[in-house]
Amino acid sequence: MNTTALGSAVIEAAESRHSVRKYSDEAVTESQLRTLLEAAGRAPSAFNVQPWRWVAVRDQEVKDRLQAAAFGQAQVGAAPVVLVLYTDMQDALANIEETFSATLPAEKAAGTTAHLRQTFGSQSDDDRETWGAGQSYIALGYLLLVAESLGLGTSPMLGFNPDEVKAILGLPPYAKIPALIAVGHPAEAGFDSPRHRVERVLSVVG
Ligand SMILES: Cc1cc2nc3c(=O)[nH]c(=O)nc-3n(C[C@H](O)[C@H](O)[C@H](O)COP(=O)(O)O)c2cc1C
């Protein structure tokens, strides 16, 4: 198979990435964090809604409280940075013009804006934010891959009490939290977790 250098690098990052739960003392710089979040923010989302929001936690006392909310998972307290990925569809919809103004003619942008506000406005908070969480997992995937390409280890987690995390960080009550992500320089290789072969998960029609 012919691949470009970019293609090879992306495939290599996907193949080499594993969850890392132990980290060295080396700091994750602001510049690395920005690179990660800018790349994650390049993720596609339906209507370009971009419902993901992030909190970057470096403070040890707050990380310790998050660790307790994450059923004691050690990587939360041990990582130099813990990212909390949450959804805020209310903010996204209130500011939806931000996503269209640069790319669409004014009339079309206004029509799409009205359509989205009407469609999502008729949904419950729970349905709306669940939709947002689905979109946010795309950004999570981007972030994990780009972290690997920068030599950073990550541990995505769903094992936490969302209400406790929201209370600790003062997040909106309606928000969903698709993941906590511990980020740091690896001090372990991680497990070589097996993956299904393509034939196991693919049905071909035609
Ligand atoms: C959304 C999500 C939630 C996860 N939650 C946890 C968790 O709470 N604790 C944990 O140790 N690992 C968690 N994991 C890691 C998975 O167990 C891991 O990704 C999977 O076993 C594949 O291994 P790998 O990441 O090393 O390739 C989570 C992964 C994802 C994507």
Ligand as a Chemical Component Dictionary entry (heavy atoms), coordinates in Angstrom:
data_LIG
# 
_chem_comp.id                   LIG 
_chem_comp.type                 NON-POLYMER 
_chem_comp.pdbx_formal_charge   0 
_chem_comp.three_letter_code    LIG 
# 
loop_
_chem_comp_atom.comp_id 
_chem_comp_atom.atom_id 
_chem_comp_atom.alt_atom_id 
_chem_comp_atom.type_symbol 
_chem_comp_atom.charge 
_chem_comp_atom.model_Cartn_x 
_chem_comp_atom.model_Cartn_y 
_chem_comp_atom.model_Cartn_z 
_chem_comp_atom.pdbx_ordinal 
LIG C1  C1  C 0 -14.275 6.653  26.900 1  
LIG C2  C2  C 0 -13.253 5.794  27.601 2  
LIG C3  C3  C 0 -13.376 5.557  28.955 3  
LIG C4  C4  C 0 -12.400 4.825  29.644 4  
LIG N1  N1  N 0 -12.477 4.715  31.008 5  
LIG C5  C5  C 0 -11.403 4.206  31.675 6  
LIG C6  C6  C 0 -11.325 4.304  33.087 7  
LIG O1  O1  O 0 -12.201 4.846  33.760 8  
LIG N2  N2  N 0 -10.234 3.797  33.697 9  
LIG C7  C7  C 0 -9.205  3.213  32.998 10 
LIG O2  O2  O 0 -8.218  2.793  33.620 11 
LIG N3  N3  N 0 -9.261  3.109  31.641 12 
LIG C8  C8  C 0 -10.319 3.608  30.972 13 
LIG N4  N4  N 0 -10.349 3.577  29.600 14 
LIG C9  C9  C 0 -9.234  2.941  28.855 15 
LIG C10 C10 C 0 -9.657  1.676  28.124 16 
LIG O3  O3  O 0 -9.779  0.613  29.010 17 
LIG C11 C11 C 0 -8.602  1.426  27.040 18 
LIG O4  O4  O 0 -8.599  2.485  26.128 19 
LIG C12 C12 C 0 -8.840  0.117  26.273 20 
LIG O5  O5  O 0 -8.735  -0.986 27.125 21 
LIG C13 C13 C 0 -7.833  -0.034 25.137 22 
LIG O6  O6  O 0 -6.521  0.044  25.646 23 
LIG P1  P1  P 0 -5.493  1.149  25.187 24 
LIG O7  O7  O 0 -6.098  2.506  25.427 25 
LIG O8  O8  O 0 -4.291  0.923  26.053 26 
LIG O9  O9  O 0 -5.188  0.934  23.742 27 
LIG C14 C14 C 0 -11.319 4.270  28.913 28 
LIG C15 C15 C 0 -11.235 4.483  27.532 29 
LIG C16 C16 C 0 -12.177 5.253  26.881 30 
LIG C17 C17 C 0 -12.010 5.520  25.406 31 
# 
loop_
_chem_comp_bond.comp_id 
_chem_comp_bond.atom_id_1 
_chem_comp_bond.atom_id_2 
_chem_comp_bond.value_order 
_chem_comp_bond.pdbx_ordinal 
LIG C1  C2  SING 1  
LIG C2  C3  SING 2  
LIG C2  C16 DOUB 3  
LIG C3  C4  DOUB 4  
LIG C4  N1  SING 5  
LIG C4  C14 SING 6  
LIG N1  C5  DOUB 7  
LIG C5  C6  SING 8  
LIG C5  C8  SING 9  
LIG C6  O1  DOUB 10 
LIG C6  N2  SING 11 
LIG N2  C7  SING 12 
LIG C7  O2  DOUB 13 
LIG C7  N3  SING 14 
LIG N3  C8  DOUB 15 
LIG C8  N4  SING 16 
LIG N4  C9  SING 17 
LIG N4  C14 SING 18 
LIG C9  C10 SING 19 
LIG C10 O3  SING 20 
LIG C10 C11 SING 21 
LIG C11 O4  SING 22 
LIG C11 C12 SING 23 
LIG C12 O5  SING 24 
LIG C12 C13 SING 25 
LIG C13 O6  SING 26 
LIG O6  P1  SING 27 
LIG P1  O7  DOUB 28 
LIG P1  O8  SING 29 
LIG P1  O9  SING 30 
LIG C14 C15 DOUB 31 
LIG C15 C16 SING 32 
LIG C16 C17 SING 33 
# 
